[in-house]
Amino acid sequence: MESLKYLISTEKAVGLMEIQNTLIFVVKKDATKKQIKKDIEETYGVKIDKINILNSIKGEKKAFVKLNEQFRADDIAAKLKMI
């Protein structure tokens, strides 16, 4: 969990959770895709299909994490009391 900062819960993020089974995390600037994948899989017990990285104008690094079909992003968000 060293590379993860927090889960984003905006309206857009919740829409991605429901429609595309995707979670959006803000991560540390020096985090790699491999580190992010390892941290999320170990912390939440899920399998990840794909990770996309976005460096925002505000200086944040966001990871768009597409979960495997066996797992639901809604369930993880509910466990974290995000939705």
C-alpha positions in Angstrom: 0.0 0.0 0.0 3.0 2.2 -0.2 2.2 3.6 -3.7 -1.5 4.3 -3.1 -2.7 7.6 -1.5 -6.5 7.5 -1.8 -9.5 6.4 -4.0 -11.3 9.1 -5.9 -15.1 9.2 -5.4 -16.3 11.9 -7.8 -19.4 11.5 -10.0 -17.2 10.5 -12.9 -15.3 8.0 -10.9 -18.5 6.4 -9.6 -19.8 6.2 -13.2 -16.6 4.4 -14.2 -17.0 2.0 -11.3 -20.5 1.0 -12.3 -20.1 1.0 -16.1 -16.5 0.0 -16.8 -15.6 -1.8 -13.5 -12.8 0.7 -13.0 -11.4 2.3 -9.9 -9.4 5.6 -9.9 -6.6 6.0 -7.3 -4.3 8.9 -6.7 -0.9 7.4 -6.3 2.6 8.6 -5.5 4.5 10.4 -8.2 7.3 7.7 -8.4 4.9 4.7 -8.4 5.1 2.4 -11.4 2.3 0.3 -12.9 3.9 -2.9 -11.4 4.0 -1.4 -7.9 0.4 -0.1 -8.2 -0.9 -3.5 -9.4 0.9 -5.4 -6.6 -0.3 -3.0 -3.9 -4.0 -3.1 -5.1 -4.0 -6.9 -5.5 -2.5 -7.5 -2.1 -4.6 -4.9 -0.3 -8.0 -5.6 -1.8 -7.6 -9.2 -2.9 -8.6 -8.6 -6.5 -7.1 -9.3 -10.0 -6.4 -6.4 -12.3 -6.7 -6.6 -16.1 -5.3 -3.2 -17.0 -3.8 0.0 -15.5 -3.7 3.4 -17.2 -1.7 6.3 -15.7 -2.6 10.0 -16.0 -0.4 12.8 -14.7 -2.9 15.7 -14.1 -2.3 19.4 -14.5 -2.6 19.8 -10.7 0.5 17.6 -10.3 -1.3 14.4 -9.2 -0.7 11.0 -10.6 -3.9 9.0 -11.2 -4.2 5.3 -11.8 -7.2 4.1 -13.7 -7.5 0.4 -12.6 -9.7 -1.9 -14.7 -10.6 -4.9 -12.6 -11.0 -8.5 -13.8 -14.6 -9.5 -14.5 -14.6 -11.8 -11.5 -14.5 -8.8 -9.2 -16.7 -5.7 -8.9 -15.4 -2.2 -8.4 -18.7 -1.4 -6.7 -18.1 -4.0 -4.0 -14.6 -2.5 -3.2 -16.0 1.0 -3.0 -18.8 -0.2 -0.7 -16.3 -1.9 1.6 -14.4 1.4 1.8 -17.8 3.3 2.3 -17.2 5.4 -0.8 -20.7 4.7 -2.2 
